[in-house]
Amino acid sequence: MAISIKVDEAVQDWMKKKNRTIITVSLEATGTCCVGGEDVDISYKNPRNNNYMLIQQNSLFIYLAKGLPLRKNELHLSMMGKSVFSSIHIEGIRVH
């Protein structure tokens, strides 16, 4: 299955400014005493195992966890927040 990834120019600029080329995306279990769920986890390091597929886009190496529940086989990476509070936002993943 081919996955389409749109990376906003702001993401590429931010990654370049931070001297980063790797984005690793997976789901992380979250929970409280009563309710469990999942949240998107983004890191900027190589994945620790082989359960990831690599997609290279421009100068970025994007690792996606295998089995990531995508909405339409499309992901959109954009920036959110301002200044030191900026971070990458990913649209297209179904999170419970």
Backbone bond lengths (Angstrom), bond angles and torsions (degrees), N, CA, C in turn:
res aa  C-N    CA-C-N  psi(-1)  N-CA   C-N-CA  omega(-1)  CA-C   N-CA-C  phi
1 M - - - 1.435 - - 1.520 108.47 -
2 A 1.306 116.84 125.28 1.459 122.15 179.24 1.519 109.71 -83.06
3 I 1.312 115.53 136.43 1.455 121.30 179.53 1.516 108.34 -112.04
4 S 1.314 115.78 129.40 1.452 121.73 177.83 1.530 108.19 -94.64
5 I 1.328 116.68 128.27 1.455 121.09 179.69 1.522 109.27 -123.75
6 K 1.331 114.73 124.43 1.463 120.51 174.45 1.526 106.79 -105.52
7 V 1.322 115.92 123.23 1.467 121.78 179.04 1.519 107.46 -114.78
8 D 1.327 115.96 115.45 1.460 120.02 178.92 1.526 110.29 -62.89
9 E 1.316 115.68 150.35 1.455 120.87 179.14 1.532 111.23 -60.03
10 A 1.333 117.01 -32.42 1.472 121.01 178.64 1.530 110.91 -61.89
11 V 1.340 117.28 -35.55 1.465 121.25 177.46 1.522 109.64 -66.65
12 Q 1.319 116.53 -46.05 1.457 120.24 179.59 1.535 110.81 -61.66
13 D 1.323 117.15 -41.77 1.462 120.70 178.93 1.531 111.25 -64.68
14 W 1.329 116.80 -43.12 1.463 121.80 -179.58 1.526 110.83 -63.75
15 M 1.342 116.00 -44.10 1.466 120.23 179.09 1.533 110.34 -62.94
16 K 1.318 116.82 -42.03 1.464 120.46 179.25 1.530 110.26 -63.91
17 K 1.324 116.96 -42.99 1.465 121.74 178.94 1.532 111.44 -61.38
18 K 1.333 116.87 -33.82 1.467 121.97 -179.72 1.533 112.02 -88.50
19 N 1.346 117.65 1.79 1.469 122.78 -176.34 1.528 111.88 56.76
20 R 1.314 115.98 43.45 1.461 121.63 179.43 1.524 109.33 -118.76
21 T 1.331 115.87 145.62 1.465 120.42 176.69 1.526 111.32 -129.29
22 I 1.322 118.31 -6.12 1.464 122.45 -174.36 1.522 110.63 -113.84
23 I 1.331 115.41 131.39 1.462 122.28 171.56 1.524 106.47 -125.92
24 T 1.325 117.54 121.84 1.455 122.40 178.21 1.525 108.18 -113.91
25 V 1.345 116.01 125.33 1.461 121.74 -175.22 1.524 109.67 -119.25
26 S 1.322 115.84 128.40 1.463 121.25 176.46 1.521 108.64 -149.68
27 L 1.324 115.84 177.11 1.464 120.81 174.13 1.515 108.23 -102.58
28 E 1.307 115.35 143.97 1.450 121.45 179.91 1.527 108.11 -124.21
29 A 1.316 115.76 131.97 1.464 119.88 178.17 1.520 109.17 -68.60
30 T 1.307 115.14 132.05 1.458 120.85 175.41 1.516 107.45 -123.47
31 G 1.260 116.45 160.27 1.448 117.41 177.64 1.504 112.43 -179.96
32 T 1.271 113.20 160.31 1.452 121.31 173.40 1.525 106.09 -121.39
33 C 1.267 116.80 -168.43 1.457 119.17 -178.35 1.525 112.46 -64.91
34 C 1.327 116.95 -23.92 1.470 119.49 -174.63 1.523 114.55 -114.23
35 V 1.309 117.01 -32.47 1.457 120.29 -171.90 1.529 110.07 -126.55
36 G 1.321 116.04 133.62 1.457 121.15 175.61 1.504 109.86 -109.43
37 G 1.297 116.84 160.24 1.450 120.37 178.76 1.512 110.21 -168.95
38 E 1.314 114.88 -166.12 1.454 121.72 178.91 1.517 109.02 -134.13
39 D 1.311 115.21 151.90 1.449 121.26 176.66 1.528 107.76 -138.59
40 V 1.313 116.60 152.82 1.463 121.41 178.59 1.527 108.59 -73.98
41 D 1.319 115.93 130.85 1.462 122.01 178.27 1.524 108.08 -112.38
42 I 1.324 116.15 124.27 1.457 122.13 178.14 1.517 108.01 -117.23
43 S 1.330 115.70 127.19 1.463 119.20 174.35 1.524 108.31 -129.55
44 Y 1.300 115.19 170.17 1.462 120.74 -175.39 1.525 110.88 -120.43
45 K 1.332 114.81 32.91 1.463 122.27 179.49 1.519 108.74 -126.78
46 N 1.341 115.98 161.22 1.464 120.05 173.88 1.524 109.20 -60.21
47 P 1.327 117.36 145.17 1.469 118.92 176.57 1.525 110.89 -64.52
48 R 1.317 115.80 155.42 1.470 121.23 -176.73 1.523 113.73 -84.24
49 N 1.331 117.22 -11.49 1.463 119.44 179.66 1.530 109.58 -142.75
50 N 1.320 116.34 -174.35 1.465 121.41 -176.75 1.518 113.65 -95.11
51 N 1.316 118.59 15.68 1.460 122.06 -179.41 1.525 112.41 -83.53
52 Y 1.311 116.98 30.65 1.462 121.76 -177.31 1.514 110.30 -131.63
53 M 1.331 115.45 148.34 1.462 120.04 171.38 1.522 107.35 -105.28
54 L 1.306 115.54 144.11 1.461 121.64 -177.52 1.521 109.79 -102.96
55 I 1.330 114.30 130.79 1.456 121.24 172.64 1.517 106.68 -125.19
56 Q 1.328 115.51 122.32 1.458 119.28 178.64 1.516 108.83 -99.40
57 Q 1.317 115.28 127.03 1.456 120.33 179.84 1.527 107.67 -133.56
58 N 1.322 115.36 118.44 1.460 121.68 -174.10 1.523 108.26 53.16
59 S 1.308 118.93 -122.47 1.469 120.15 -179.03 1.526 112.32 -99.40
60 L 1.332 117.28 12.28 1.466 121.21 -178.31 1.524 111.09 -103.19
61 F 1.333 115.08 142.41 1.454 122.57 173.59 1.524 106.31 -109.80
62 I 1.338 116.13 110.36 1.465 121.18 -174.89 1.526 108.09 -107.61
63 Y 1.328 115.85 115.89 1.459 122.14 178.29 1.521 108.38 -99.89
64 L 1.333 116.50 123.28 1.459 121.90 178.15 1.517 109.15 -112.13
65 A 1.319 116.72 130.67 1.460 120.45 177.28 1.523 109.09 -59.26
66 K 1.320 116.85 134.19 1.460 120.62 177.26 1.522 108.32 -63.31
67 G 1.316 116.19 138.58 1.461 120.85 179.85 1.519 113.61 83.77
68 L 1.324 117.48 8.35 1.457 121.18 177.80 1.532 108.23 -59.83
69 P 1.331 118.55 125.79 1.470 120.39 -175.96 1.529 112.01 -75.80
70 L 1.311 116.26 95.98 1.460 121.55 -179.09 1.519 110.12 -89.83
71 R 1.320 116.01 149.95 1.466 120.38 179.83 1.526 111.78 -73.87
72 K 1.319 117.46 -51.38 1.469 121.06 -176.04 1.521 111.49 -139.08
73 N 1.321 117.90 32.22 1.464 122.17 -175.42 1.522 112.04 57.07
74 E 1.333 115.18 29.35 1.456 121.29 178.05 1.523 109.23 -131.75
75 L 1.321 115.46 138.51 1.458 121.50 173.82 1.517 108.88 -126.53
76 H 1.329 115.17 146.97 1.457 121.17 177.29 1.521 107.56 -129.70
77 L 1.330 116.43 118.81 1.457 122.24 178.11 1.513 108.71 -102.05
78 S 1.333 115.31 123.60 1.460 121.42 179.63 1.526 108.37 -137.56
79 M 1.314 115.95 173.67 1.466 120.91 178.91 1.522 109.37 -100.66
80 M 1.333 114.95 147.51 1.454 119.61 171.45 1.520 108.19 -137.48
81 G 1.314 115.98 154.72 1.456 120.52 -178.12 1.515 111.59 87.79
82 K 1.307 114.87 173.13 1.467 121.64 -177.60 1.518 110.37 -126.19
83 S 1.315 115.24 148.82 1.455 123.68 171.79 1.526 112.40 52.70
84 V 1.320 117.81 -126.93 1.470 121.44 -177.42 1.527 111.95 -70.05
85 F 1.331 117.42 -11.96 1.455 121.43 179.99 1.528 112.42 -95.35
86 S 1.317 117.70 10.29 1.464 122.16 179.87 1.524 110.70 -70.00
87 S 1.319 115.26 144.00 1.462 120.82 174.70 1.521 108.76 -154.93
88 I 1.323 114.67 164.66 1.462 120.39 179.26 1.524 109.32 -82.14
89 H 1.307 114.91 136.50 1.471 122.45 176.50 1.526 107.49 -114.56
90 I 1.327 116.35 136.20 1.464 120.62 -179.48 1.517 109.89 -118.88
91 E 1.323 115.53 126.47 1.463 121.67 175.46 1.527 108.39 -107.97
92 G 1.320 116.15 144.23 1.454 120.82 175.27 1.508 114.49 116.37
93 I 1.339 117.51 2.24 1.463 121.23 178.69 1.521 108.34 -107.83
94 R 1.332 116.37 131.36 1.469 121.14 175.51 1.524 108.83 -80.74
95 V 1.308 115.68 120.70 1.457 121.28 -179.95 1.515 108.48 -118.41
96 H 1.315 116.10 137.18 1.477 120.58 -179.08 1.505 110.01 -98.41
